[in-house]
């Protein structure tokens, strides 16, 4: 009788573990890379910025998390390595974290949540977001070339690459935010894309 119970218990544990692993593997990431201005802004090609979004219904603390590509690794929780300053580590449900390159002038009309060092290549990069355990949360594989967004000679020029409805799109309408020269940005840094940006 003990052997039967033992075998039943073992089978139950194995099935529960399999279901749990399958559930985790098929779940959507709670934090996504939602926008990338890989070519900068009309004010400067160096004014790059990256946006992260919390898609869950809970607050998420990014302490210990990192965003990396090539030789750049940004610690999202403290000032070290390629992280120059951190103003915010917790993302509210449905909220955003805005990462600006070098200083807080890339998007002059929005205060940066984090300032980083390192540049994005116009020919493409593979961006990897990892949590505090080192698990890969989400990846944007642009290693063979960016799938959206434009460079200076694009139409329009300096448009961001934005995640809308699960697909990457080029932001073709000027948003409400401004660069360091007062130009309206083709993107929605730190905010939800509106209907116009989805065209």
JOLIN-V697013 format. One record per pair of residues at least 12 apart in sequence whose ideal C-beta (glycine too) atoms are under 10 Angstrom apart, sorted by the first residue. I is the first residue (numbers start at 1). J is the second residue. D is the distance in Angstrom with one decimal. If there is no record, write none. Layout:
i & j & d
I & J & D
I & J & D
This chain:
i & j & d
24 & 135 & 9.8
28 & 55 & 6.8
28 & 56 & 8.9
28 & 138 & 9.2
28 & 166 & 9.3
29 & 53 & 10.0
29 & 55 & 7.2
29 & 56 & 9.1
29 & 129 & 7.9
29 & 131 & 9.5
29 & 136 & 9.1
29 & 137 & 4.9
29 & 138 & 4.3
29 & 139 & 9.3
30 & 53 & 9.6
30 & 54 & 6.6
30 & 55 & 6.0
30 & 56 & 4.1
30 & 57 & 9.4
30 & 58 & 7.8
30 & 60 & 6.1
30 & 91 & 9.2
30 & 93 & 9.8
30 & 131 & 9.0
30 & 137 & 7.4
30 & 138 & 9.1
31 & 52 & 5.7
31 & 53 & 6.9
31 & 54 & 5.6
31 & 55 & 7.1
31 & 56 & 7.8
31 & 60 & 6.0
31 & 62 & 7.5
31 & 65 & 7.8
31 & 67 & 10.0
31 & 76 & 9.5
31 & 91 & 6.8
31 & 97 & 8.5
31 & 129 & 6.6
31 & 131 & 8.1
31 & 137 & 5.8
31 & 138 & 6.9
32 & 51 & 9.5
32 & 52 & 7.0
32 & 53 & 5.4
32 & 54 & 8.5
32 & 55 & 5.9
32 & 129 & 7.9
32 & 137 & 8.1
32 & 138 & 5.2
32 & 140 & 8.8
32 & 163 & 6.4
32 & 166 & 9.4
33 & 50 & 6.7
33 & 51 & 7.5
33 & 52 & 6.1
33 & 53 & 8.1
33 & 67 & 7.5
33 & 99 & 9.8
33 & 127 & 5.7
33 & 128 & 9.2
33 & 129 & 6.0
33 & 137 & 9.3
33 & 138 & 6.0
33 & 139 & 8.2
33 & 140 & 5.0
33 & 161 & 9.5
33 & 163 & 7.3
33 & 168 & 10.0
34 & 50 & 8.9
34 & 51 & 5.0
34 & 52 & 6.4
34 & 53 & 3.9
34 & 54 & 9.6
34 & 55 & 8.6
34 & 96 & 7.0
34 & 97 & 9.6
34 & 138 & 9.8
34 & 140 & 9.8
34 & 161 & 9.8
34 & 162 & 7.1
34 & 163 & 4.7
34 & 164 & 9.0
34 & 168 & 10.0
34 & 188 & 9.2
34 & 189 & 10.0
34 & 192 & 9.2
34 & 193 & 8.6
35 & 49 & 8.0
35 & 50 & 7.2
35 & 51 & 3.9
35 & 52 & 8.8
35 & 53 & 8.2
35 & 96 & 8.6
35 & 98 & 8.9
35 & 149 & 9.2
35 & 160 & 5.4
35 & 161 & 6.8
35 & 162 & 4.7
35 & 163 & 6.6
35 & 164 & 9.4
35 & 168 & 9.5
35 & 171 & 8.0
35 & 187 & 6.2
35 & 188 & 6.9
35 & 189 & 6.7
35 & 190 & 8.9
35 & 191 & 9.5
35 & 193 & 8.0
35 & 197 & 9.8
36 & 48 & 8.1
36 & 49 & 8.1
36 & 50 & 5.4
36 & 51 & 7.6
36 & 99 & 9.8
36 & 120 & 7.1
36 & 125 & 8.7
36 & 127 & 7.2
36 & 140 & 6.9
36 & 142 & 8.0
36 & 146 & 7.6
36 & 148 & 8.7
36 & 149 & 6.7
36 & 160 & 6.6
36 & 161 & 4.7
36 & 162 & 8.1
36 & 163 & 8.9
36 & 168 & 8.8
36 & 187 & 9.2
37 & 49 & 4.8
37 & 50 & 7.4
37 & 51 & 8.4
37 & 100 & 9.3
37 & 101 & 9.0
37 & 106 & 7.6
37 & 107 & 8.3
37 & 120 & 8.4
37 & 149 & 7.3
37 & 158 & 7.5
37 & 159 & 8.4
37 & 160 & 4.4
37 & 161 & 7.6
37 & 162 & 9.3
37 & 171 & 9.0
37 & 179 & 9.6
37 & 185 & 7.6
37 & 186 & 8.7
37 & 187 & 5.8
37 & 189 & 7.1
38 & 50 & 8.6
38 & 119 & 9.1
38 & 120 & 4.2
38 & 121 & 7.7
38 & 122 & 6.6
38 & 123 & 9.6
38 & 124 & 8.1
38 & 125 & 7.3
38 & 127 & 9.5
38 & 142 & 7.7
38 & 146 & 5.8
38 & 148 & 9.6
38 & 149 & 5.7
38 & 150 & 9.5
38 & 151 & 8.4
38 & 158 & 9.8
38 & 160 & 8.1
38 & 161 & 6.5
39 & 120 & 8.1
39 & 122 & 5.8
39 & 146 & 8.6
39 & 149 & 6.5
39 & 150 & 6.6
39 & 151 & 4.5
39 & 152 & 6.6
39 & 153 & 9.8
39 & 154 & 7.8
39 & 157 & 8.0
39 & 158 & 5.4
39 & 159 & 8.0
39 & 160 & 8.5
39 & 161 & 9.1
40 & 101 & 8.3
40 & 106 & 7.6
40 & 119 & 9.1
40 & 120 & 8.9
40 & 122 & 9.2
40 & 151 & 8.9
40 & 152 & 8.3
40 & 158 & 6.2
40 & 179 & 8.4
41 & 105 & 9.6
41 & 106 & 6.7
41 & 107 & 7.8
41 & 108 & 9.2
41 & 157 & 9.5
41 & 158 & 5.4
41 & 160 & 9.2
41 & 177 & 9.6
41 & 178 & 8.9
41 & 179 & 3.7
41 & 180 & 7.5
41 & 181 & 8.0
41 & 183 & 6.7
41 & 184 & 9.8
41 & 185 & 5.9
41 & 186 & 8.6
41 & 187 & 8.6
41 & 189 & 9.7
42 & 152 & 8.2
42 & 156 & 9.4
42 & 157 & 6.8
42 & 158 & 5.3
42 & 178 & 10.0
42 & 179 & 6.1
42 & 180 & 9.7
42 & 181 & 6.8
42 & 182 & 9.7
42 & 183 & 4.4
42 & 184 & 8.9
42 & 185 & 8.1
42 & 186 & 8.8
43 & 105 & 8.1
43 & 106 & 8.5
43 & 108 & 8.2
43 & 158 & 8.9
43 & 178 & 8.9
43 & 179 & 4.0
43 & 180 & 4.6
43 & 181 & 3.9
43 & 182 & 8.2
43 & 183 & 6.0
43 & 185 & 9.3
44 & 101 & 9.7
44 & 102 & 9.5
44 & 105 & 8.6
44 & 106 & 8.1
44 & 158 & 9.6
44 & 179 & 7.7
44 & 180 & 7.0
44 & 181 & 8.2
45 & 119 & 9.1
45 & 122 & 8.2
45 & 151 & 8.2
45 & 152 & 6.7
45 & 158 & 8.0
46 & 101 & 6.6
46 & 102 & 6.6
46 & 103 & 9.7
46 & 105 & 9.9
46 & 106 & 8.1
46 & 119 & 7.1
47 & 100 & 7.8
47 & 101 & 6.8
47 & 102 & 8.0
47 & 103 & 8.9
47 & 105 & 6.8
47 & 106 & 3.9
47 & 107 & 7.8
47 & 108 & 9.0
47 & 158 & 8.9
47 & 179 & 5.9
47 & 180 & 6.4
47 & 181 & 9.3
47 & 185 & 9.3
48 & 99 & 9.0
48 & 100 & 7.9
48 & 101 & 4.4
48 & 102 & 8.5
48 & 106 & 6.4
48 & 116 & 9.2
48 & 118 & 9.0
48 & 119 & 6.6
48 & 120 & 5.4
48 & 160 & 9.8
49 & 98 & 6.4
49 & 99 & 6.3
49 & 100 & 4.8
49 & 101 & 6.5
49 & 106 & 4.8
49 & 107 & 5.6
49 & 110 & 8.9
49 & 112 & 7.9
49 & 115 & 10.0
49 & 116 & 9.5
49 & 120 & 9.7
49 & 160 & 8.1
49 & 177 & 9.8
49 & 179 & 9.7
49 & 185 & 9.0
49 & 187 & 8.2
49 & 189 & 5.6
49 & 190 & 8.8
50 & 67 & 7.1
50 & 69 & 9.8
50 & 74 & 8.6
50 & 97 & 9.0
50 & 98 & 7.8
50 & 99 & 4.4
50 & 100 & 8.3
50 & 101 & 8.3
50 & 106 & 9.9
50 & 114 & 9.1
50 & 116 & 8.2
50 & 120 & 8.1
50 & 127 & 7.6
50 & 129 & 9.9
50 & 140 & 9.5
50 & 160 & 9.6
50 & 161 & 9.9
50 & 189 & 9.1
51 & 96 & 5.6
51 & 97 & 7.2
51 & 98 & 5.6
51 & 99 & 7.3
51 & 100 & 10.0
51 & 107 & 9.6
51 & 110 & 9.9
51 & 113 & 9.4
51 & 160 & 8.4
51 & 162 & 8.4
51 & 163 & 8.9
51 & 187 & 8.5
51 & 188 & 8.1
51 & 189 & 5.9
51 & 190 & 6.5
51 & 191 & 8.7
52 & 65 & 9.1
52 & 67 & 7.6
52 & 76 & 8.1
52 & 91 & 7.0
52 & 95 & 9.3
52 & 96 & 6.6
52 & 97 & 4.5
52 & 98 & 8.1
52 & 99 & 7.2
52 & 113 & 8.7
52 & 114 & 9.2
52 & 129 & 7.2
52 & 137 & 9.8
52 & 138 & 9.1
53 & 91 & 7.6
53 & 94 & 7.6
53 & 95 & 7.4
53 & 96 & 5.3
53 & 97 & 8.0
53 & 163 & 7.8
53 & 190 & 10.0
53 & 192 & 8.6
54 & 90 & 9.1
54 & 91 & 3.8
54 & 92 & 6.7
54 & 93 & 6.0
54 & 94 & 6.4
54 & 95 & 5.3
54 & 96 & 7.6
54 & 97 & 8.1
55 & 91 & 9.7
55 & 93 & 8.7
55 & 94 & 7.4
55 & 95 & 10.0
55 & 138 & 9.9
56 & 91 & 9.0
56 & 93 & 6.2
56 & 94 & 8.4
57 & 93 & 4.9
57 & 94 & 8.0
58 & 91 & 9.7
58 & 92 & 9.3
58 & 93 & 6.1
59 & 90 & 5.5
59 & 91 & 6.9
59 & 92 & 5.9
59 & 93 & 6.6
59 & 95 & 8.5
60 & 89 & 9.4
60 & 90 & 7.0
60 & 91 & 5.1
60 & 92 & 8.7
60 & 93 & 8.4
60 & 95 & 9.0
60 & 97 & 9.6
60 & 131 & 9.1
61 & 76 & 9.6
61 & 77 & 7.9
61 & 89 & 5.8
61 & 90 & 5.1
61 & 91 & 8.2
61 & 132 & 8.4
62 & 75 & 9.3
62 & 76 & 4.1
62 & 77 & 5.8
62 & 86 & 9.0
62 & 88 & 8.5
62 & 89 & 5.0
62 & 90 & 7.2
62 & 91 & 6.7
62 & 97 & 6.9
62 & 113 & 9.4
62 & 114 & 8.9
62 & 129 & 9.4
62 & 131 & 8.5
62 & 132 & 8.3
63 & 75 & 9.2
63 & 76 & 7.6
63 & 77 & 3.6
63 & 78 & 7.5
63 & 86 & 9.3
63 & 89 & 5.2
63 & 90 & 8.5
63 & 132 & 6.7
64 & 76 & 8.0
64 & 77 & 5.5
64 & 78 & 8.8
64 & 89 & 9.4
64 & 130 & 9.1
64 & 131 & 7.2
64 & 132 & 3.0
64 & 133 & 8.0
64 & 134 & 9.0
65 & 77 & 6.4
65 & 89 & 8.6
65 & 97 & 9.9
65 & 129 & 7.1
65 & 130 & 6.4
65 & 131 & 5.4
65 & 132 & 5.9
65 & 133 & 9.6
65 & 134 & 9.8
65 & 135 & 10.0
65 & 137 & 7.8
66 & 81 & 9.1
66 & 82 & 9.4
66 & 83 & 9.0
66 & 128 & 8.3
66 & 129 & 7.5
66 & 130 & 5.2
66 & 131 & 8.7
66 & 132 & 8.9
66 & 134 & 8.6
67 & 82 & 9.3
67 & 83 & 9.6
67 & 97 & 9.8
67 & 99 & 7.2
67 & 114 & 9.2
67 & 116 & 8.2
67 & 118 & 10.0
67 & 127 & 6.5
67 & 128 & 7.2
67 & 129 & 5.2
67 & 130 & 7.9
67 & 137 & 9.7
67 & 138 & 9.8
67 & 140 & 10.0
68 & 81 & 9.8
68 & 82 & 8.5
68 & 118 & 9.2
68 & 125 & 9.7
68 & 126 & 9.0
68 & 127 & 7.5
68 & 128 & 5.3
68 & 129 & 8.3
68 & 130 & 7.4
69 & 118 & 7.9
69 & 119 & 9.8
69 & 120 & 7.2
69 & 121 & 8.7
69 & 124 & 9.7
69 & 125 & 4.3
69 & 126 & 5.9
69 & 127 & 5.0
69 & 128 & 6.9
69 & 139 & 10.0
69 & 140 & 8.9
69 & 142 & 8.9
69 & 143 & 9.0
70 & 118 & 8.1
70 & 119 & 9.5
70 & 120 & 9.1
70 & 121 & 7.7
70 & 125 & 6.3
70 & 126 & 8.0
70 & 127 & 9.8
70 & 143 & 9.5
71 & 118 & 7.6
72 & 116 & 7.6
72 & 117 & 7.6
72 & 118 & 3.3
72 & 119 & 7.9
72 & 120 & 8.5
72 & 125 & 8.7
72 & 127 & 9.5
73 & 116 & 9.5
73 & 118 & 8.3
73 & 128 & 9.4
73 & 130 & 9.4
74 & 86 & 9.7
74 & 99 & 6.8
74 & 114 & 7.2
74 & 115 & 9.7
74 & 116 & 4.6
74 & 117 & 8.4
74 & 118 & 7.3
74 & 129 & 9.7
75 & 114 & 9.1
75 & 116 & 9.1
76 & 88 & 9.5
76 & 89 & 6.8
76 & 91 & 9.8
76 & 97 & 7.5
76 & 99 & 8.2
76 & 113 & 9.2
76 & 114 & 6.6
76 & 116 & 9.4
76 & 129 & 8.6
76 & 130 & 9.4
76 & 131 & 9.7
76 & 132 & 9.5
77 & 89 & 5.2
77 & 114 & 9.4
77 & 132 & 8.1
79 & 114 & 9.4
79 & 115 & 9.2
81 & 116 & 9.2
81 & 117 & 8.3
81 & 118 & 9.4
82 & 116 & 5.4
82 & 117 & 4.7
82 & 118 & 5.0
83 & 99 & 9.2
83 & 114 & 6.7
83 & 115 & 7.8
83 & 116 & 5.8
83 & 117 & 7.8
83 & 118 & 9.8
84 & 100 & 9.5
84 & 101 & 9.2
84 & 102 & 7.5
84 & 103 & 8.1
84 & 104 & 9.9
84 & 112 & 9.6
84 & 114 & 8.2
84 & 115 & 4.3
84 & 116 & 6.2
84 & 117 & 5.8
85 & 100 & 9.8
85 & 103 & 9.3
85 & 104 & 8.5
85 & 112 & 7.9
85 & 113 & 9.6
85 & 114 & 6.9
85 & 115 & 4.7
85 & 116 & 8.8
86 & 99 & 9.9
86 & 112 & 9.7
86 & 113 & 7.7
86 & 114 & 5.2
86 & 115 & 8.2
86 & 116 & 9.6
87 & 104 & 8.9
87 & 111 & 7.0
87 & 112 & 6.7
87 & 113 & 5.3
87 & 114 & 6.7
87 & 115 & 8.2
88 & 111 & 9.0
88 & 112 & 9.0
88 & 113 & 4.0
88 & 114 & 7.2
89 & 113 & 8.5
89 & 114 & 8.7
90 & 113 & 9.9
91 & 113 & 8.8
94 & 192 & 8.1
95 & 113 & 9.8
95 & 190 & 9.3
95 & 191 & 9.9
95 & 192 & 9.8
96 & 110 & 9.6
96 & 113 & 8.0
96 & 188 & 9.3
96 & 189 & 8.3
96 & 190 & 5.2
96 & 191 & 6.8
96 & 192 & 8.1
97 & 112 & 9.4
97 & 113 & 4.5
97 & 114 & 6.7
97 & 190 & 8.3
98 & 110 & 6.0
98 & 111 & 8.0
98 & 112 & 5.7
98 & 113 & 5.0
98 & 114 & 7.5
98 & 115 & 9.9
98 & 177 & 9.7
98 & 189 & 5.5
98 & 190 & 4.2
98 & 191 & 9.1
99 & 112 & 7.1
99 & 113 & 6.9
99 & 114 & 4.7
99 & 115 & 7.6
99 & 116 & 5.6
99 & 189 & 9.6
100 & 112 & 3.9
100 & 113 & 8.4
100 & 114 & 7.5
100 & 115 & 5.6
100 & 116 & 7.5
100 & 189 & 8.3
100 & 190 & 9.7
101 & 115 & 7.5
101 & 116 & 6.0
101 & 117 & 7.5
101 & 118 & 7.3
101 & 119 & 6.9
101 & 120 & 8.2
102 & 115 & 6.9
102 & 116 & 7.9
102 & 117 & 6.7
102 & 118 & 9.2
102 & 119 & 9.0
103 & 115 & 6.2
103 & 180 & 8.9
104 & 180 & 9.5
105 & 179 & 7.9
105 & 180 & 4.1
105 & 181 & 9.5
106 & 179 & 7.1
106 & 180 & 7.2
106 & 185 & 9.4
106 & 189 & 8.2
107 & 175 & 9.9
107 & 177 & 5.5
107 & 178 & 7.6
107 & 179 & 6.8
107 & 180 & 8.6
107 & 185 & 6.7
107 & 187 & 8.5
107 & 189 & 4.5
107 & 190 & 7.1
108 & 177 & 8.2
108 & 178 & 5.4
108 & 179 & 6.0
108 & 180 & 4.8
108 & 181 & 8.2
108 & 182 & 7.5
108 & 183 & 9.4
108 & 185 & 9.4
109 & 175 & 9.7
109 & 176 & 7.7
109 & 177 & 4.8
109 & 178 & 4.5
109 & 179 & 8.4
109 & 180 & 9.7
109 & 182 & 9.0
109 & 184 & 9.3
109 & 185 & 8.5
109 & 189 & 8.6
109 & 190 & 9.2
110 & 176 & 9.7
110 & 177 & 5.7
110 & 178 & 8.9
110 & 185 & 9.5
110 & 188 & 9.9
110 & 189 & 5.6
110 & 190 & 4.6
110 & 191 & 8.1
111 & 190 & 8.4
112 & 189 & 9.3
112 & 190 & 8.8
113 & 190 & 7.8
120 & 142 & 8.8
120 & 146 & 8.8
120 & 149 & 10.0
121 & 142 & 9.0
121 & 143 & 9.7
121 & 145 & 9.9
121 & 146 & 9.2
122 & 145 & 9.4
122 & 146 & 7.8
122 & 149 & 9.4
122 & 150 & 9.9
122 & 151 & 5.4
122 & 152 & 9.0
123 & 142 & 8.9
123 & 143 & 9.2
123 & 144 & 9.2
123 & 145 & 6.5
123 & 146 & 8.2
123 & 151 & 9.8
124 & 140 & 9.9
124 & 141 & 8.7
124 & 142 & 4.1
124 & 143 & 5.6
124 & 144 & 6.2
124 & 145 & 4.4
124 & 146 & 5.2
124 & 147 & 8.8
125 & 140 & 8.1
125 & 141 & 8.9
125 & 142 & 5.5
125 & 143 & 6.7
125 & 145 & 9.9
125 & 146 & 8.1
126 & 139 & 6.8
126 & 140 & 7.2
126 & 141 & 5.0
126 & 142 & 6.5
126 & 143 & 4.3
126 & 144 & 9.2
127 & 139 & 6.8
127 & 140 & 4.4
127 & 141 & 8.1
127 & 142 & 7.3
127 & 143 & 9.6
128 & 140 & 8.2
128 & 141 & 9.0
138 & 163 & 10.0
140 & 161 & 8.4
140 & 163 & 8.6
140 & 168 & 8.0
142 & 161 & 8.1
142 & 168 & 8.9
146 & 161 & 5.8
146 & 168 & 8.4
146 & 170 & 9.5
147 & 161 & 7.0
147 & 167 & 9.0
147 & 168 & 4.8
147 & 169 & 9.1
147 & 170 & 9.2
148 & 160 & 8.3
148 & 161 & 4.1
148 & 162 & 7.2
148 & 163 & 9.0
148 & 164 & 9.6
148 & 167 & 8.6
148 & 168 & 4.3
148 & 169 & 5.5
148 & 170 & 4.6
148 & 171 & 8.4
149 & 161 & 3.4
149 & 162 & 8.0
149 & 168 & 8.2
149 & 169 & 9.0
149 & 170 & 5.6
149 & 171 & 7.7
149 & 186 & 8.9
149 & 187 & 8.7
150 & 170 & 6.0
150 & 171 & 9.1
150 & 172 & 8.9
150 & 186 & 7.9
154 & 170 & 7.8
154 & 172 & 9.8
154 & 186 & 9.2
155 & 170 & 9.2
155 & 172 & 8.3
156 & 170 & 8.5
156 & 171 & 8.6
156 & 172 & 6.2
156 & 173 & 8.6
156 & 174 & 8.0
156 & 186 & 5.4
157 & 186 & 7.9
158 & 171 & 9.8
158 & 179 & 8.5
158 & 183 & 8.6
158 & 185 & 7.8
158 & 186 & 6.2
158 & 187 & 8.7
159 & 171 & 5.0
159 & 172 & 6.3
159 & 173 & 9.1
159 & 174 & 9.5
159 & 185 & 8.8
159 & 186 & 3.8
159 & 187 & 6.9
159 & 197 & 9.9
160 & 175 & 8.7
160 & 185 & 7.3
160 & 186 & 6.2
160 & 187 & 3.2
160 & 188 & 7.8
160 & 189 & 7.5
160 & 193 & 9.6
160 & 197 & 9.1
161 & 187 & 8.6
162 & 175 & 9.8
162 & 186 & 9.4
162 & 187 & 6.4
162 & 188 & 6.9
162 & 189 & 9.8
162 & 193 & 5.7
162 & 197 & 6.5
162 & 198 & 8.7
163 & 193 & 8.5
164 & 188 & 9.7
164 & 192 & 9.8
164 & 193 & 5.4
164 & 197 & 7.0
164 & 198 & 4.9
164 & 199 & 9.7
165 & 193 & 9.4
165 & 198 & 7.3
167 & 198 & 9.7
169 & 193 & 8.6
169 & 197 & 7.9
169 & 198 & 6.9
169 & 199 & 8.4
170 & 186 & 8.1
170 & 187 & 9.7
170 & 197 & 9.7
170 & 199 & 9.6
171 & 185 & 8.3
171 & 186 & 4.8
171 & 187 & 4.7
171 & 188 & 7.0
171 & 193 & 7.3
171 & 196 & 9.2
171 & 197 & 5.2
171 & 198 & 9.1
171 & 199 & 9.2
172 & 186 & 6.8
172 & 196 & 8.6
172 & 197 & 7.8
172 & 198 & 9.5
172 & 199 & 5.9
173 & 186 & 7.1
173 & 187 & 9.6
173 & 188 & 9.7
173 & 193 & 9.7
173 & 194 & 8.4
173 & 195 & 9.4
173 & 196 & 4.3
173 & 197 & 5.7
173 & 198 & 9.1
173 & 199 & 6.5
174 & 186 & 5.9
174 & 187 & 8.9
174 & 196 & 8.9
174 & 197 & 9.5
175 & 187 & 5.6
175 & 188 & 4.8
175 & 189 & 7.8
175 & 191 & 7.9
175 & 193 & 8.4
175 & 194 & 8.0
175 & 196 & 8.5
175 & 197 & 6.7
176 & 188 & 7.9
176 & 189 & 9.9
176 & 191 & 7.9
176 & 194 & 9.0
177 & 189 & 5.4
177 & 190 & 7.4
177 & 191 & 7.6
